[in-house]
């Protein structure tokens, strides 16, 4: 199980949406 708390944060959600292309470029 990864950091569920961080994933639950709205900031992470926004970051994922804003960096959707970046995530595809270099997935963590």
Secondary structure, 3 states (H helix, E strand, C coil): CCCHHHHHCHHHHHHHHHCHHHHHHCCC
